[in-house]
Structures are given as structure tokens and as C-alpha cells.
Amino acid sequence: MADNTLALRGGTVIDPGSGYAGQADVIIAGGMIRELREPGTFAGGEAVDVGGMLVAPGLVDMHVHLREPGQTQKETIATGTAAAVGGGFTSICCMANTTPPIDTPERVADLLSRIERDALCRVYPLGAATEGHGQERLVDFRAMLRAGCVAMTDDAFPLQSRELKQQALSLAREAGCVFIAHPEDKAISGSGVINEGEISRALGVAGMPTEATASAVAEWAELGSLGARVHLAHIATAEELRAATAAAGLWDGRLTVETAPHYLCITDEAVLRFGAGAKVNPPLRTAADTVALTEAVRDGRIGIIATDHAPHSPEEKAAGLMAAPFGLVGLETSLAAMVTVLNPDSPAEWLGLIEKMSTAPARLLGLRAGRVAPGEPADIMIVDPVATWTVRPGRFRSKGRATPFAGMQLRSRVWATLVGGRFAYREGEVLARAG
């Protein structure tokens, strides 16, 4: 082998794609994984000792708001991807609610040029479902996919009419893409800013009923006969989960759902401590919801974990609970939060977690990611599974600081992230562009 090979020695390889979890040396050359070898049998090139750590596929997040173009006071491609590699992500999908929105092929091209210039990891655009995020005209799905989008979505601007939803699913089926739906009935959610319940009543603020999202999930779920592939974003309640599960038979595997770590770990009581720092849409719900969602992640009814990383500037979040925008950051806490709540110990448990955070979203979107196997890109996360750390938002690489995990001690820490065989992050330091 050439002298520029890199050997990751002594770690435990986690590869959900093959079901393998065991010790092996990972040999990398030319940006690709060349082979997995018996520990200690490779000589030559550079060797990095990763003993006691997990060597897993880089995480894949299909729900990230990078805010560029037009909202760079909140985040940029550079800062967002720095946060991503620090959290173990090697591939992320960026939402289309930028200024202007990503709703034409020309805007996709502009975004891709920014990504090529500034990104520290792989970034894949998602296209806006409607022109200008309106509720009138759907965009040309085929043209958006040809321009470089990997899926289409109404996130942040949810489709409201059944007719428009049907039209969107028809276009998605014809174009052969996944439609990522934001389930929310705006007529019910109204001016709600947090979960409707004891906390909203105690604070005297408008609450968002669970029916606002559960009814929308049910309506999307009823459209399975249209033959499209639909992914329901940020499931946050037991009611939503029941509605999606009840309709699973109509979809024949074409309906998938995601949740985010904050919906498994944190309840609406966090608003009492963090105010707008815990304001997110859909809102944090109840302890019963966190239990139901955690069980669904464990048993596979929820097959994908995303972050819904949605940064805003500290000044925007300081505007108060009613006026501040919705959104939390999550790229730098996602893995550790999931490890803390699920407490994986056995290789099988780690395989299941990494499947949901890497292999499954990559498979759904057709991305070449989510594997530690010969012939695959060397997009790798190296994790210390037993390290603990305390969340300090002031140390985030993201411009956003809003997180209900602030001050919490979490388990597991990303030691390094490789993108295309090069270190993009290592031992607490974001490195130069990985190429």
C-alpha cells in the first residue's frame, strides 16, 4: 500500500450495514476504507491508536438549518459544519427556509457553490416544496432534484390543504424522491408558543395543543394510497406516534418517522428554567411523551434520529418567550444526549443507535454514507463511549446557544471525525477543511 495510508488501530468497529461490531484495524487510503484487518497486523503508513474507542460511521443528519444564505447572524455554512464535525456528523442535509428560500434550481446552484467553498463536511440541499414557501404553487420537483437536492420538504412552512399535500406527494412519486413533511395544523396551533398544559397556563402564554400535530400526522398518514415516500419530521408526542403507527399498513414501508434527542430527554418544564432557550416547534411536551418516544426508538417504531438543529442569535432568543423565534441547537449534543438516555452498553445496542443516527437516514436518502466497510468513503466518527462532559453553550462552535441541555452532564464524547479520510475534528479541535 501507498505510504499515505492511515490505520486506525485497536478500536471497536461498529458497522450497522453488516451488523459487525468487533475489534479491527481500519485501513484508509485515497479517502476510502481499503480494508478491515486483524488488530496489529498492518505495517506502514500513519497509525493512530484508538484503543478503547468506537470506530463508527460518521453521523448523518437529515434535518439541519444552516441559515445561509440570508440569515448569517444565526448560522453560516462554516459555523454549522464546524458544529457538525465536532458532534461526529460527516453528512448533513440543510433545510430550505433560508432568505431567499431554496425554491429554484438557480438557488440550489448558489447554495452548492457556498457549500463547496466553506463546508467542513458533506452537505446536501433539501428543496422547498412551494414557491416562496407559500401555500399556492408547488415548485418543479424534478428540476430541483436535477439541480442537486436530495429530497423536498415543507419544513417550517407546513402544507395546510389536503389537496396541496396530495399534489406534493404525486410530484414526489413521479420524481422518485422522499417528501419530508412538517406535520402541523396551523388552524389549531395558532399563536401557541409552548406545549398547552400546566406550564403554559401557569405562565399565562398561548399553548400549542397536541392535536395540532397529531391531526396533521393522521392526515398525512391517510395518503398512503398515493404511492409516494413520506418522512414525518420531528415527531414529539405519543399521539403522533400512534397516528403514524396505525397507518403503517397503508404505506408498505414507504412511511418513515424521525424524532430528535430533546423530545426524548426534556419536557416542557424546561421552559421554566430556560425561557425561550427551550422554545421549539413542535414544542417540548410531557414526561409521558418522552417515555413513549423513547420506547419507540428502542423497539424500532421510530427509525431515524435527527437534530432539527435550528440556531438563532442570542439577541433574537433574548426577546422573550412570546417574541423569540422557535428553535434549538443540537449538532454538538445529539450523540451524547442519545447515549445518555438510551445507555447503550452491548455491541448490539450501539449498532441500533448508530443505525438510527447514520445508516438509516443515509439509506432513506440514497446517500453514500453510514458504513465502515471496504470500498466505502472514509467518513468516520471515533467515540469515547464512557467519557462524560458538561454542556457549556458558550463553547459551542455553532453561533446558536439555545439548548435545554445546558449544564447537564452527558455520556460519550466524539474524539475525532474524519471526512473523506482526513481529520476534520480531533481531540477538541476543528481542523482545516477535510477536502
C-alpha positions, 0 to 999 in steps of 0.5 A: 500500500501507498505510504499515505495510508492511515490505520486506525488501530485497536478500536471497536468497529461498529458497522450497522450495514453488516451488523459487525461490531468487533475489534479491527484495524481500519485501513484508509487510503485515497479517502476510502476504507481499503480494508478491515484487518486483524488488530496489529497486523498492518505495517506502514503508513500513519497509525493512530491508536484508538484503543478503547474507542468506537470506530463508527460511521460518521453521523448523518443528519437529515434535518439541519438549518444552516441559515445561509444564505440570508440569515448569517447572524444565526448560522453560516455554512462554516459555523454549522459544519464546524458544529457538525464535525465536532458532534461526529456528523460527516453528512448533513442535509440543510433545510430550505427556509433560508432568505431567499428560500431554496425554491429554484434550481438557480438557488440550489446552484448558489447554495452548492457553490457556498457549500463547496467553498466553506463546508467542513463536511458533506452537505446536501440541499433539501428543496422547498416544496412551494414557491416562496414557501407559500401555500399556492404553487408547488415548485418543479420537483424534478428540476430541483432534484436535477439541480442537486437536492436530495429530497423536498420538504415543507419544513417550517412552512407546513402544507395546510390543504389536503389537496396541496399535500396530495399534489406534493406527494404525486410530484414526489412519486413521479420524481422518485424522491422522499417528501419530508413533511412538517406535520402541523395544523396551523388552524389549531396551533395558532399563536401557541408558543409552548406545549398547552398544559400546566406550564403554559397556563401557569405562565399565562402564554398561548399553548400549542395543543397536541392535536395540532400535530397529531391531526396533521400526522393522521392526515398525512398518514391517510395518503398512503394510497398515493404511492409516494415516500413520506418522512414525518419530521420531528415527531414529539408526542405519543399521539403522533406516534400512534397516528403514524403507527396505525397507518403503517399498513397503508404505506408498505414501508414507504412511511418513515418517522424521525424524532430528535434527542430533546423530545426524548430527554426534556419536557416542557418544564424546561421552559421554566428554567430556560425561557425561550432557550427551550422554545421549539416547534413542535414544542417540548411536551410531557414526561409521558411523551418522552417515555413513549418516544423513547420506547419507540426508538428502542423497539424500532417504531421510530427509525431515524434520529435527527437534530432539527438543529435550528440556531438563532442569535442570542439577541433574537432568543433574548426577546422573550418567550412570546417574541423569540423565534422557535428553535434549538441547537443540537449538532454538538449534543445529539450523540451524547444526549442519545447515549445518555438516555438510551445507555447503550452498553452491548455491541448490539445496542450501539449498532441500533443507535448508530443505525438510527443516527447514520445508516438509516437516514443515509439509506432513506436518502440514497446517500453514500454514507453510514458504513465502515466497510471496504470500498466505502468513503472514509467518513468516520466518527471515533467515540469515547463511549464512557467519557462524560462532559458538561454542556457549556453553550458558550463553547459551542462552535455553532453561533446558536446557544439555545439548548435545554441541555445546558449544564447537564452532564452527558455520556460519550464524547466524539474524539475525532471525525474524519471526512473523506479520510482526513481529520476534520475534528480531533481531540477538541479541535476543528481542523482545516477543511477535510477536502 
